[in-house]
Structure formats: structure tokens, C-alpha cells
Amino acid sequence: MMPKTMQILRVGCRIAAFLCLAALIGWVLNEISDSLHKDQRPAGFGRGMLQGALMPMSMPNLLVGKDITIYSTTNTGVKYKLGYTLGVNVCGAAFFGLFFLRVARWRKGRVPEQRAAGVQFE
């Protein structure tokens, strides 16, 4: 295959893998949301952490019109809110930490190529 065809194929595979992962996450999120919604007890710290961690993953479902419960109105108060906040922050730190780590690796990989091309750094 030609290099351009390989690049297009690689991008297509990445998009397909991303869509499959998004569908899997959406299905898991729906199952968890349904099971948590059936529980009538007030949500505590642990459930707050779980819902907080799952909250960023609910965006694709919300964009396609699927209503997902991302916050329990029947909760224990401060304990639930602390758990929810901790869950959101830990999930966000893990996601963005991995993202920025990958960006840093990409940038390190490009530096030798740029130096070979004669690009000057300040």
C-alpha cells in the first residue's frame, strides 16, 4: 500500500476504535445509571464518588438525547457532595493527566525531527 493509503487506513481504524469505545462506555454508563436510579436509599459518599467519576462520560449520551441521571437529588448531604466532587476531580485528573502526558511524549518525539530540519529553539 502507498503511504497515504496507510495513513488513511490508520486514521479510519482509530476513529472506528474510538466509536466502539464510546458505545461501550455509553452502554456501561446506562446500565450503572439504571441500577443506581432503582436504589431508593439516600446516596452517600461512595455513590457520590461513582456518579462523580461517571459524570464526564455522560456527555455523549446527553448529546444524542439520552437522559442520564448524573446527580442524586436524594442524598446524605455533605458526604455525598464531597464524594461527588472527589469523583469528578479524580476522573478529570486521570483523563487530563493521561492526555497531557501523551501530548508531552508527542512533543518530545518531534524535537529531534525539528532539529534535523534546522528549526531554531529559543
Backbone as XML, in Angstrom:
<?xml version="1.0"?>
<chain id="A" units="angstrom">
  <residue number="1" name="MET">
    <atom name="N" x="0.834" y="-1.194" z="0.000"/>
    <atom name="CA" x="0.000" y="0.000" z="0.000"/>
    <atom name="C" x="0.874" y="1.251" z="0.000"/>
  </residue>
  <residue number="2" name="MET">
    <atom name="N" x="0.320" y="2.291" z="-0.530"/>
    <atom name="CA" x="1.032" y="3.555" z="-0.559"/>
    <atom name="C" x="0.963" y="4.204" z="0.817"/>
  </residue>
  <residue number="3" name="PRO">
    <atom name="N" x="1.947" y="5.058" z="1.164"/>
    <atom name="CA" x="1.949" y="5.697" z="2.478"/>
    <atom name="C" x="0.669" y="6.485" z="2.777"/>
  </residue>
  <residue number="4" name="LYS">
    <atom name="N" x="0.120" y="7.174" z="1.789"/>
    <atom name="CA" x="-1.106" y="7.954" z="2.003"/>
    <atom name="C" x="-2.282" y="7.034" z="2.329"/>
  </residue>
  <residue number="5" name="THR">
    <atom name="N" x="-2.360" y="5.899" z="1.645"/>
    <atom name="CA" x="-3.423" y="4.936" z="1.892"/>
    <atom name="C" x="-3.285" y="4.343" z="3.291"/>
  </residue>
  <residue number="6" name="MET">
    <atom name="N" x="-2.052" y="4.069" z="3.707"/>
    <atom name="CA" x="-1.821" y="3.531" z="5.057"/>
    <atom name="C" x="-2.243" y="4.535" z="6.121"/>
  </residue>
  <residue number="7" name="GLN">
    <atom name="N" x="-1.954" y="5.809" z="5.874"/>
    <atom name="CA" x="-2.325" y="6.844" z="6.829"/>
    <atom name="C" x="-3.842" y="6.962" z="6.939"/>
  </residue>
  <residue number="8" name="ILE">
    <atom name="N" x="-4.528" y="6.927" z="5.818"/>
    <atom name="CA" x="-5.996" y="6.999" z="5.822"/>
    <atom name="C" x="-6.580" y="5.786" z="6.532"/>
  </residue>
  <residue number="9" name="LEU">
    <atom name="N" x="-6.019" y="4.618" z="6.282"/>
    <atom name="CA" x="-6.483" y="3.392" z="6.935"/>
    <atom name="C" x="-6.254" y="3.460" z="8.444"/>
  </residue>
  <residue number="10" name="ARG">
    <atom name="N" x="-5.105" y="3.976" z="8.855"/>
    <atom name="CA" x="-4.795" y="4.101" z="10.277"/>
    <atom name="C" x="-5.764" y="5.059" z="10.964"/>
  </residue>
  <residue number="11" name="VAL">
    <atom name="N" x="-6.051" y="6.190" z="10.320"/>
    <atom name="CA" x="-6.997" y="7.156" z="10.886"/>
    <atom name="C" x="-8.391" y="6.540" z="10.968"/>
  </residue>
  <residue number="12" name="GLY">
    <atom name="N" x="-8.796" y="5.812" z="9.927"/>
    <atom name="CA" x="-10.100" y="5.151" z="9.936"/>
    <atom name="C" x="-10.212" y="4.124" z="11.055"/>
  </residue>
  <residue number="13" name="CYS">
    <atom name="N" x="-9.147" y="3.368" z="11.281"/>
    <atom name="CA" x="-9.154" y="2.382" z="12.378"/>
    <atom name="C" x="-9.240" y="3.064" z="13.732"/>
  </residue>
  <residue number="14" name="ARG">
    <atom name="N" x="-8.545" y="4.182" z="13.887"/>
    <atom name="CA" x="-8.606" y="4.914" z="15.163"/>
    <atom name="C" x="-10.006" y="5.468" z="15.408"/>
  </residue>
  <residue number="15" name="ILE">
    <atom name="N" x="-10.621" y="5.998" z="14.367"/>
    <atom name="CA" x="-11.981" y="6.528" z="14.516"/>
    <atom name="C" x="-12.952" y="5.406" z="14.865"/>
  </residue>
  <residue number="16" name="ALA">
    <atom name="N" x="-12.825" y="4.258" z="14.194"/>
    <atom name="CA" x="-13.699" y="3.117" z="14.479"/>
    <atom name="C" x="-13.488" y="2.620" z="15.910"/>
  </residue>
  <residue number="17" name="ALA">
    <atom name="N" x="-12.238" y="2.547" z="16.357"/>
    <atom name="CA" x="-11.955" y="2.110" z="17.729"/>
    <atom name="C" x="-12.532" y="3.103" z="18.735"/>
  </residue>
  <residue number="18" name="PHE">
    <atom name="N" x="-12.400" y="4.405" z="18.450"/>
    <atom name="CA" x="-12.944" y="5.425" z="19.330"/>
    <atom name="C" x="-14.466" y="5.312" z="19.433"/>
  </residue>
  <residue number="19" name="LEU">
    <atom name="N" x="-15.131" y="5.110" z="18.302"/>
    <atom name="CA" x="-16.592" y="4.981" z="18.306"/>
    <atom name="C" x="-17.039" y="3.722" z="19.054"/>
  </residue>
  <residue number="20" name="CYS">
    <atom name="N" x="-16.316" y="2.625" z="18.879"/>
    <atom name="CA" x="-16.641" y="1.392" z="19.617"/>
    <atom name="C" x="-16.464" y="1.592" z="21.119"/>
  </residue>
  <residue number="21" name="LEU">
    <atom name="N" x="-15.370" y="2.258" z="21.512"/>
    <atom name="CA" x="-15.141" y="2.535" z="22.927"/>
    <atom name="C" x="-16.220" y="3.449" z="23.487"/>
  </residue>
  <residue number="22" name="ALA">
    <atom name="N" x="-16.615" y="4.459" z="22.715"/>
    <atom name="CA" x="-17.674" y="5.371" z="23.159"/>
    <atom name="C" x="-18.998" y="4.635" z="23.327"/>
  </residue>
  <residue number="23" name="ALA">
    <atom name="N" x="-19.314" y="3.720" z="22.406"/>
    <atom name="CA" x="-20.552" y="2.933" z="22.521"/>
    <atom name="C" x="-20.504" y="2.029" z="23.749"/>
  </residue>
  <residue number="24" name="LEU">
    <atom name="N" x="-19.353" y="1.428" z="24.013"/>
    <atom name="CA" x="-19.204" y="0.559" z="25.187"/>
    <atom name="C" x="-19.347" y="1.359" z="26.474"/>
  </residue>
  <residue number="25" name="ILE">
    <atom name="N" x="-18.699" y="2.511" z="26.534"/>
    <atom name="CA" x="-18.809" y="3.363" z="27.723"/>
    <atom name="C" x="-20.250" y="3.815" z="27.915"/>
  </residue>
  <residue number="26" name="GLY">
    <atom name="N" x="-20.921" y="4.185" z="26.821"/>
    <atom name="CA" x="-22.325" y="4.593" z="26.919"/>
    <atom name="C" x="-23.216" y="3.486" z="27.431"/>
  </residue>
  <residue number="27" name="TRP">
    <atom name="N" x="-22.997" y="2.266" z="26.956"/>
    <atom name="CA" x="-23.804" y="1.135" z="27.413"/>
    <atom name="C" x="-23.564" y="0.866" z="28.901"/>
  </residue>
  <residue number="28" name="VAL">
    <atom name="N" x="-22.288" y="0.854" z="29.313"/>
    <atom name="CA" x="-21.960" y="0.622" z="30.728"/>
    <atom name="C" x="-22.555" y="1.730" z="31.587"/>
  </residue>
  <residue number="29" name="LEU">
    <atom name="N" x="-22.437" y="2.959" z="31.136"/>
    <atom name="CA" x="-22.989" y="4.087" z="31.886"/>
    <atom name="C" x="-24.500" y="3.971" z="32.035"/>
  </residue>
  <residue number="30" name="ASN">
    <atom name="N" x="-25.191" y="3.571" z="30.966"/>
    <atom name="CA" x="-26.644" y="3.382" z="31.048"/>
    <atom name="C" x="-27.011" y="2.311" z="32.058"/>
  </residue>
  <residue number="31" name="GLU">
    <atom name="N" x="-26.290" y="1.196" z="32.049"/>
    <atom name="CA" x="-26.566" y="0.111" z="32.998"/>
    <atom name="C" x="-26.346" y="0.563" z="34.444"/>
  </residue>
  <residue number="32" name="ILE">
    <atom name="N" x="-25.234" y="1.255" z="34.685"/>
    <atom name="CA" x="-24.944" y="1.731" z="36.043"/>
    <atom name="C" x="-25.972" y="2.763" z="36.475"/>
  </residue>
  <residue number="33" name="SER">
    <atom name="N" x="-26.312" y="3.679" z="35.573"/>
    <atom name="CA" x="-27.291" y="4.715" z="35.903"/>
    <atom name="C" x="-28.645" y="4.104" z="36.237"/>
  </residue>
  <residue number="34" name="ASP">
    <atom name="N" x="-29.069" y="3.110" z="35.455"/>
    <atom name="CA" x="-30.351" y="2.452" z="35.728"/>
    <atom name="C" x="-30.343" y="1.742" z="37.075"/>
  </residue>
  <residue number="35" name="SER">
    <atom name="N" x="-29.249" y="1.057" z="37.398"/>
    <atom name="CA" x="-29.198" y="0.338" z="38.670"/>
    <atom name="C" x="-29.135" y="1.301" z="39.851"/>
  </residue>
  <residue number="36" name="LEU">
    <atom name="N" x="-28.442" y="2.422" z="39.703"/>
    <atom name="CA" x="-28.383" y="3.403" z="40.787"/>
    <atom name="C" x="-29.715" y="4.119" z="40.952"/>
  </residue>
  <residue number="37" name="HIS">
    <atom name="N" x="-30.418" y="4.328" z="39.855"/>
    <atom name="CA" x="-31.703" y="5.019" z="39.923"/>
    <atom name="C" x="-32.759" y="4.169" z="40.632"/>
  </residue>
  <residue number="38" name="LYS">
    <atom name="N" x="-32.655" y="2.839" z="40.540"/>
    <atom name="CA" x="-33.622" y="1.942" z="41.186"/>
    <atom name="C" x="-33.445" y="1.910" z="42.703"/>
  </residue>
  <residue number="39" name="ASP">
    <atom name="N" x="-32.238" y="2.194" z="43.201"/>
    <atom name="CA" x="-31.969" y="2.184" z="44.632"/>
    <atom name="C" x="-32.597" y="3.427" z="45.262"/>
  </residue>
  <residue number="40" name="GLN">
    <atom name="N" x="-33.540" y="3.228" z="46.185"/>
    <atom name="CA" x="-34.283" y="4.338" z="46.771"/>
    <atom name="C" x="-33.623" y="4.919" z="48.014"/>
  </residue>
  <residue number="41" name="ARG">
    <atom name="N" x="-32.544" y="4.284" z="48.499"/>
    <atom name="CA" x="-31.861" y="4.809" z="49.681"/>
    <atom name="C" x="-31.135" y="6.102" z="49.331"/>
  </residue>
  <residue number="42" name="PRO">
    <atom name="N" x="-30.958" y="6.997" z="50.306"/>
    <atom name="CA" x="-30.199" y="8.221" z="50.041"/>
    <atom name="C" x="-28.760" y="7.882" z="49.626"/>
  </residue>
  <residue number="43" name="ALA">
    <atom name="N" x="-28.278" y="8.585" z="48.635"/>
    <atom name="CA" x="-26.920" y="8.345" z="48.137"/>
    <atom name="C" x="-25.904" y="8.900" z="49.124"/>
  </residue>
  <residue number="44" name="GLY">
    <atom name="N" x="-24.866" y="8.105" z="49.376"/>
    <atom name="CA" x="-23.816" y="8.510" z="50.302"/>
    <atom name="C" x="-22.512" y="8.833" z="49.588"/>
  </residue>
  <residue number="45" name="PHE">
    <atom name="N" x="-21.424" y="8.772" z="50.346"/>
    <atom name="CA" x="-20.108" y="9.139" z="49.832"/>
    <atom name="C" x="-19.678" y="8.255" z="48.654"/>
  </residue>
  <residue number="46" name="GLY">
    <atom name="N" x="-19.809" y="6.953" z="48.782"/>
    <atom name="CA" x="-19.376" y="6.028" z="47.732"/>
    <atom name="C" x="-20.158" y="6.207" z="46.444"/>
  </residue>
  <residue number="47" name="ARG">
    <atom name="N" x="-21.458" y="6.336" z="46.563"/>
    <atom name="CA" x="-22.286" y="6.544" z="45.377"/>
    <atom name="C" x="-22.003" y="7.906" z="44.756"/>
  </residue>
  <residue number="48" name="GLY">
    <atom name="N" x="-21.698" y="8.883" z="45.597"/>
    <atom name="CA" x="-21.311" y="10.202" z="45.092"/>
    <atom name="C" x="-20.027" y="10.127" z="44.291"/>
  </residue>
  <residue number="49" name="MET">
    <atom name="N" x="-19.047" y="9.361" z="44.790"/>
    <atom name="CA" x="-17.795" y="9.197" z="44.043"/>
    <atom name="C" x="-18.038" y="8.524" z="42.698"/>
  </residue>
  <residue number="50" name="LEU">
    <atom name="N" x="-18.872" y="7.480" z="42.702"/>
    <atom name="CA" x="-19.163" y="6.759" z="41.461"/>
    <atom name="C" x="-19.873" y="7.667" z="40.462"/>
  </residue>
  <residue number="51" name="GLN">
    <atom name="N" x="-20.885" y="8.377" z="40.906"/>
    <atom name="CA" x="-21.598" y="9.267" z="39.996"/>
    <atom name="C" x="-20.721" y="10.429" z="39.546"/>
  </residue>
  <residue number="52" name="GLY">
    <atom name="N" x="-19.875" y="10.909" z="40.410"/>
    <atom name="CA" x="-18.954" y="11.972" z="40.028"/>
    <atom name="C" x="-17.960" y="11.501" z="38.979"/>
  </residue>
  <residue number="53" name="ALA">
    <atom name="N" x="-17.453" y="10.286" z="39.129"/>
    <atom name="CA" x="-16.496" y="9.742" z="38.165"/>
    <atom name="C" x="-17.170" y="9.463" z="36.822"/>
  </residue>
  <residue number="54" name="LEU">
    <atom name="N" x="-18.430" y="9.080" z="36.847"/>
    <atom name="CA" x="-19.138" y="8.769" z="35.610"/>
    <atom name="C" x="-19.699" y="10.009" z="34.914"/>
  </residue>
  <residue number="55" name="MET">
    <atom name="N" x="-19.772" y="11.113" z="35.635"/>
    <atom name="CA" x="-20.374" y="12.324" z="35.081"/>
    <atom name="C" x="-19.709" y="12.788" z="33.783"/>
  </residue>
  <residue number="56" name="PRO">
    <atom name="N" x="-18.377" y="12.862" z="33.678"/>
    <atom name="CA" x="-17.792" y="13.315" z="32.407"/>
    <atom name="C" x="-18.104" y="12.374" z="31.241"/>
  </residue>
  <residue number="57" name="MET">
    <atom name="N" x="-18.317" y="11.098" z="31.531"/>
    <atom name="CA" x="-18.602" y="10.141" z="30.471"/>
    <atom name="C" x="-20.045" y="10.200" z="29.988"/>
  </residue>
  <residue number="58" name="SER">
    <atom name="N" x="-20.875" y="10.989" z="30.655"/>
    <atom name="CA" x="-22.278" y="11.061" z="30.256"/>
    <atom name="C" x="-22.510" y="12.008" z="29.087"/>
  </residue>
  <residue number="59" name="MET">
    <atom name="N" x="-21.528" y="12.799" z="28.733"/>
    <atom name="CA" x="-21.715" y="13.796" z="27.669"/>
    <atom name="C" x="-22.175" y="13.192" z="26.341"/>
  </residue>
  <residue number="60" name="PRO">
    <atom name="N" x="-21.560" y="12.110" z="25.836"/>
    <atom name="CA" x="-22.056" y="11.562" z="24.562"/>
    <atom name="C" x="-23.525" y="11.150" z="24.628"/>
  </residue>
  <residue number="61" name="ASN">
    <atom name="N" x="-23.949" y="10.569" z="25.750"/>
    <atom name="CA" x="-25.356" y="10.183" z="25.888"/>
    <atom name="C" x="-26.260" y="11.406" z="25.898"/>
  </residue>
  <residue number="62" name="LEU">
    <atom name="N" x="-25.842" y="12.443" z="26.583"/>
    <atom name="CA" x="-26.647" y="13.658" z="26.636"/>
    <atom name="C" x="-26.715" y="14.330" z="25.265"/>
  </residue>
  <residue number="63" name="LEU">
    <atom name="N" x="-25.633" y="14.263" z="24.497"/>
    <atom name="CA" x="-25.627" y="14.874" z="23.164"/>
    <atom name="C" x="-26.590" y="14.195" z="22.198"/>
  </residue>
  <residue number="64" name="VAL">
    <atom name="N" x="-26.792" y="12.883" z="22.357"/>
    <atom name="CA" x="-27.713" y="12.174" z="21.465"/>
    <atom name="C" x="-29.132" y="12.120" z="22.025"/>
  </residue>
  <residue number="65" name="GLY">
    <atom name="N" x="-29.364" y="12.793" z="23.155"/>
    <atom name="CA" x="-30.712" y="12.901" z="23.686"/>
    <atom name="C" x="-31.092" y="11.884" z="24.744"/>
  </residue>
  <residue number="66" name="LYS">
    <atom name="N" x="-30.173" y="11.042" z="25.175"/>
    <atom name="CA" x="-30.470" y="10.048" z="26.217"/>
    <atom name="C" x="-30.288" y="10.710" z="27.573"/>
  </residue>
  <residue number="67" name="ASP">
    <atom name="N" x="-31.353" y="10.716" z="28.373"/>
    <atom name="CA" x="-31.295" y="11.344" z="29.691"/>
    <atom name="C" x="-30.614" y="10.401" z="30.674"/>
  </residue>
  <residue number="68" name="ILE">
    <atom name="N" x="-29.550" y="10.877" z="31.287"/>
    <atom name="CA" x="-28.779" y="10.096" z="32.257"/>
    <atom name="C" x="-28.820" y="10.827" z="33.588"/>
  </residue>
  <residue number="69" name="THR">
    <atom name="N" x="-29.051" y="10.068" z="34.668"/>
    <atom name="CA" x="-29.012" y="10.649" z="35.997"/>
    <atom name="C" x="-27.553" y="10.776" z="36.414"/>
  </residue>
  <residue number="70" name="ILE">
    <atom name="N" x="-27.076" y="12.020" z="36.565"/>
    <atom name="CA" x="-25.684" y="12.221" z="36.933"/>
    <atom name="C" x="-25.544" y="12.820" z="38.331"/>
  </residue>
  <residue number="71" name="TYR">
    <atom name="N" x="-26.661" y="13.038" z="39.004"/>
    <atom name="CA" x="-26.630" y="13.590" z="40.355"/>
    <atom name="C" x="-27.888" y="13.121" z="41.074"/>
  </residue>
  <residue number="72" name="SER">
    <atom name="N" x="-27.712" y="12.552" z="42.250"/>
    <atom name="CA" x="-28.860" y="12.077" z="43.038"/>
    <atom name="C" x="-29.419" y="13.213" z="43.872"/>
  </residue>
  <residue number="73" name="THR">
    <atom name="N" x="-30.678" y="13.495" z="43.682"/>
    <atom name="CA" x="-31.302" y="14.547" z="44.493"/>
    <atom name="C" x="-31.585" y="14.046" z="45.902"/>
  </residue>
  <residue number="74" name="THR">
    <atom name="N" x="-31.765" y="12.730" z="46.038"/>
    <atom name="CA" x="-31.951" y="12.137" z="47.361"/>
    <atom name="C" x="-30.580" y="11.667" z="47.827"/>
  </residue>
  <residue number="75" name="ASN">
    <atom name="N" x="-29.908" y="12.515" z="48.628"/>
    <atom name="CA" x="-28.561" y="12.177" z="49.078"/>
    <atom name="C" x="-28.395" y="12.508" z="50.551"/>
  </residue>
  <residue number="76" name="THR">
    <atom name="N" x="-27.231" y="12.163" z="51.080"/>
    <atom name="CA" x="-26.962" y="12.366" z="52.505"/>
    <atom name="C" x="-26.391" y="13.747" z="52.805"/>
  </residue>
  <residue number="77" name="GLY">
    <atom name="N" x="-26.307" y="14.602" z="51.830"/>
    <atom name="CA" x="-25.838" y="15.968" z="52.062"/>
    <atom name="C" x="-24.355" y="16.125" z="51.792"/>
  </residue>
  <residue number="78" name="VAL">
    <atom name="N" x="-23.649" y="16.602" z="52.812"/>
    <atom name="CA" x="-22.235" y="16.940" z="52.655"/>
    <atom name="C" x="-21.407" y="15.722" z="52.248"/>
  </residue>
  <residue number="79" name="LYS">
    <atom name="N" x="-21.681" y="14.566" z="52.820"/>
    <atom name="CA" x="-20.902" y="13.365" z="52.476"/>
    <atom name="C" x="-21.050" y="13.025" z="50.994"/>
  </residue>
  <residue number="80" name="TYR">
    <atom name="N" x="-22.268" y="13.078" z="50.486"/>
    <atom name="CA" x="-22.490" y="12.789" z="49.067"/>
    <atom name="C" x="-21.783" y="13.821" z="48.192"/>
  </residue>
  <residue number="81" name="LYS">
    <atom name="N" x="-21.922" y="15.090" z="48.544"/>
    <atom name="CA" x="-21.322" y="16.146" z="47.738"/>
    <atom name="C" x="-19.797" y="16.075" z="47.746"/>
  </residue>
  <residue number="82" name="LEU">
    <atom name="N" x="-19.216" y="15.703" z="48.870"/>
    <atom name="CA" x="-17.762" y="15.505" z="48.923"/>
    <atom name="C" x="-17.340" y="14.342" z="48.031"/>
  </residue>
  <residue number="83" name="GLY">
    <atom name="N" x="-18.085" y="13.255" z="48.080"/>
    <atom name="CA" x="-17.784" y="12.101" z="47.234"/>
    <atom name="C" x="-17.939" y="12.436" z="45.759"/>
  </residue>
  <residue number="84" name="TYR">
    <atom name="N" x="-18.985" y="13.164" z="45.432"/>
    <atom name="CA" x="-19.232" y="13.554" z="44.038"/>
    <atom name="C" x="-18.095" y="14.431" z="43.524"/>
  </residue>
  <residue number="85" name="THR">
    <atom name="N" x="-17.729" y="15.427" z="44.322"/>
    <atom name="CA" x="-16.648" y="16.329" z="43.939"/>
    <atom name="C" x="-15.329" y="15.583" z="43.789"/>
  </residue>
  <residue number="86" name="LEU">
    <atom name="N" x="-15.045" y="14.679" z="44.707"/>
    <atom name="CA" x="-13.822" y="13.886" z="44.628"/>
    <atom name="C" x="-13.834" y="12.994" z="43.381"/>
  </residue>
  <residue number="87" name="GLY">
    <atom name="N" x="-14.964" y="12.397" z="43.084"/>
    <atom name="CA" x="-15.077" y="11.551" z="41.899"/>
    <atom name="C" x="-14.847" y="12.316" z="40.613"/>
  </residue>
  <residue number="88" name="VAL">
    <atom name="N" x="-15.446" y="13.500" z="40.506"/>
    <atom name="CA" x="-15.260" y="14.328" z="39.309"/>
    <atom name="C" x="-13.792" y="14.724" z="39.170"/>
  </residue>
  <residue number="89" name="ASN">
    <atom name="N" x="-13.172" y="15.151" z="40.265"/>
    <atom name="CA" x="-11.787" y="15.613" z="40.204"/>
    <atom name="C" x="-10.803" y="14.488" z="39.917"/>
  </residue>
  <residue number="90" name="VAL">
    <atom name="N" x="-11.002" y="13.323" z="40.519"/>
    <atom name="CA" x="-10.094" y="12.197" z="40.264"/>
    <atom name="C" x="-10.223" y="11.737" z="38.821"/>
  </residue>
  <residue number="91" name="CYS">
    <atom name="N" x="-11.454" y="11.638" z="38.324"/>
    <atom name="CA" x="-11.662" y="11.235" z="36.939"/>
    <atom name="C" x="-11.062" y="12.264" z="35.984"/>
  </residue>
  <residue number="92" name="GLY">
    <atom name="N" x="-11.278" y="13.533" z="36.249"/>
    <atom name="CA" x="-10.718" y="14.584" z="35.404"/>
    <atom name="C" x="-9.204" y="14.601" z="35.444"/>
  </residue>
  <residue number="93" name="ALA">
    <atom name="N" x="-8.628" y="14.424" z="36.633"/>
    <atom name="CA" x="-7.167" y="14.407" z="36.749"/>
    <atom name="C" x="-6.580" y="13.221" z="35.999"/>
  </residue>
  <residue number="94" name="ALA">
    <atom name="N" x="-7.225" y="12.068" z="36.089"/>
    <atom name="CA" x="-6.725" y="10.888" z="35.370"/>
    <atom name="C" x="-6.826" y="11.103" z="33.868"/>
  </residue>
  <residue number="95" name="PHE">
    <atom name="N" x="-7.972" y="11.589" z="33.394"/>
    <atom name="CA" x="-8.160" y="11.794" z="31.959"/>
    <atom name="C" x="-7.201" y="12.845" z="31.415"/>
  </residue>
  <residue number="96" name="PHE">
    <atom name="N" x="-7.211" y="14.035" z="32.030"/>
    <atom name="CA" x="-6.372" y="15.108" z="31.514"/>
    <atom name="C" x="-4.898" y="14.849" z="31.789"/>
  </residue>
  <residue number="97" name="GLY">
    <atom name="N" x="-4.585" y="14.170" z="32.879"/>
    <atom name="CA" x="-3.196" y="13.808" z="33.136"/>
    <atom name="C" x="-2.653" y="12.894" z="32.058"/>
  </residue>
  <residue number="98" name="LEU">
    <atom name="N" x="-3.433" y="11.880" z="31.680"/>
    <atom name="CA" x="-3.013" y="10.980" z="30.607"/>
    <atom name="C" x="-2.936" y="11.711" z="29.272"/>
  </residue>
  <residue number="99" name="PHE">
    <atom name="N" x="-3.883" y="12.600" z="29.033"/>
    <atom name="CA" x="-3.882" y="13.360" z="27.787"/>
    <atom name="C" x="-2.623" y="14.230" z="27.678"/>
  </residue>
  <residue number="100" name="PHE">
    <atom name="N" x="-2.316" y="14.974" z="28.746"/>
    <atom name="CA" x="-1.154" y="15.854" z="28.689"/>
    <atom name="C" x="0.154" y="15.072" z="28.697"/>
  </residue>
  <residue number="101" name="LEU">
    <atom name="N" x="0.174" y="13.899" z="29.314"/>
    <atom name="CA" x="1.348" y="13.039" z="29.247"/>
    <atom name="C" x="1.597" y="12.596" z="27.811"/>
  </residue>
  <residue number="102" name="ARG">
    <atom name="N" x="0.525" y="12.251" z="27.127"/>
    <atom name="CA" x="0.664" y="11.832" z="25.727"/>
    <atom name="C" x="1.120" y="12.993" z="24.851"/>
  </residue>
  <residue number="103" name="VAL">
    <atom name="N" x="0.578" y="14.187" z="25.086"/>
    <atom name="CA" x="0.998" y="15.359" z="24.328"/>
    <atom name="C" x="2.487" y="15.630" z="24.562"/>
  </residue>
  <residue number="104" name="ALA">
    <atom name="N" x="2.934" y="15.493" z="25.812"/>
    <atom name="CA" x="4.348" y="15.708" z="26.112"/>
    <atom name="C" x="5.220" y="14.691" z="25.376"/>
  </residue>
  <residue number="105" name="ARG">
    <atom name="N" x="4.759" y="13.457" z="25.285"/>
    <atom name="CA" x="5.522" y="12.436" z="24.551"/>
    <atom name="C" x="5.563" y="12.757" z="23.065"/>
  </residue>
  <residue number="106" name="TRP">
    <atom name="N" x="4.441" y="13.247" z="22.518"/>
    <atom name="CA" x="4.421" y="13.628" z="21.102"/>
    <atom name="C" x="5.431" y="14.741" z="20.845"/>
  </residue>
  <residue number="107" name="ARG">
    <atom name="N" x="5.451" y="15.725" z="21.751"/>
    <atom name="CA" x="6.353" y="16.857" z="21.573"/>
    <atom name="C" x="7.805" y="16.417" z="21.678"/>
  </residue>
  <residue number="108" name="LYS">
    <atom name="N" x="8.112" y="15.504" z="22.596"/>
    <atom name="CA" x="9.485" y="15.004" z="22.715"/>
    <atom name="C" x="9.892" y="14.254" z="21.453"/>
  </residue>
  <residue number="109" name="GLY">
    <atom name="N" x="8.975" y="13.534" z="20.865"/>
    <atom name="CA" x="9.266" y="12.785" z="19.652"/>
    <atom name="C" x="9.514" y="13.679" z="18.453"/>
  </residue>
  <residue number="110" name="ARG">
    <atom name="N" x="8.959" y="14.875" z="18.454"/>
    <atom name="CA" x="9.104" y="15.789" z="17.315"/>
    <atom name="C" x="10.375" y="16.628" z="17.397"/>
  </residue>
  <residue number="111" name="VAL">
    <atom name="N" x="10.909" y="16.812" z="18.583"/>
    <atom name="CA" x="12.068" y="17.689" z="18.743"/>
    <atom name="C" x="13.249" y="17.243" z="17.889"/>
  </residue>
  <residue number="112" name="PRO">
    <atom name="N" x="13.679" y="15.969" z="17.903"/>
    <atom name="CA" x="14.806" y="15.586" z="17.048"/>
    <atom name="C" x="14.521" y="15.805" z="15.564"/>
  </residue>
  <residue number="113" name="GLU">
    <atom name="N" x="13.270" y="15.565" z="15.137"/>
    <atom name="CA" x="12.921" y="15.781" z="13.742"/>
    <atom name="C" x="13.045" y="17.251" z="13.386"/>
  </residue>
  <residue number="114" name="GLN">
    <atom name="N" x="12.609" y="18.131" z="14.284"/>
    <atom name="CA" x="12.675" y="19.566" z="14.020"/>
    <atom name="C" x="14.117" y="20.043" z="14.014"/>
  </residue>
  <residue number="115" name="ARG">
    <atom name="N" x="14.955" y="19.500" z="14.890"/>
    <atom name="CA" x="16.365" y="19.900" z="14.911"/>
    <atom name="C" x="17.062" y="19.451" z="13.636"/>
  </residue>
  <residue number="116" name="ALA">
    <atom name="N" x="16.712" y="18.284" z="13.150"/>
    <atom name="CA" x="17.309" y="17.801" z="11.904"/>
    <atom name="C" x="16.899" y="18.682" z="10.728"/>
  </residue>
  <residue number="117" name="ALA">
    <atom name="N" x="15.709" y="19.274" z="10.823"/>
    <atom name="CA" x="15.224" y="20.148" z="9.748"/>
    <atom name="C" x="15.780" y="21.565" z="9.871"/>
  </residue>
  <residue number="118" name="GLY">
    <atom name="N" x="16.533" y="21.840" z="10.938"/>
    <atom name="CA" x="17.147" y="23.144" z="11.108"/>
    <atom name="C" x="16.270" y="24.162" z="11.812"/>
  </residue>
  <residue number="119" name="VAL">
    <atom name="N" x="15.257" y="23.723" z="12.567"/>
    <atom name="CA" x="14.388" y="24.642" z="13.300"/>
    <atom name="C" x="15.135" y="25.129" z="14.531"/>
  </residue>
  <residue number="120" name="GLN">
    <atom name="N" x="15.142" y="26.451" z="14.755"/>
    <atom name="CA" x="15.831" y="27.031" z="15.895"/>
    <atom name="C" x="14.900" y="27.117" z="17.091"/>
  </residue>
  <residue number="121" name="PHE">
    <atom name="N" x="15.417" y="26.812" z="18.286"/>
    <atom name="CA" x="14.651" y="26.909" z="19.533"/>
    <atom name="C" x="15.202" y="28.046" z="20.367"/>
  </residue>
  <residue number="122" name="GLU">
    <atom name="N" x="14.330" y="28.696" z="21.098"/>
    <atom name="CA" x="14.774" y="29.792" z="21.961"/>
    <atom name="C" x="15.107" y="29.289" z="23.332"/>
  </residue>
</chain>
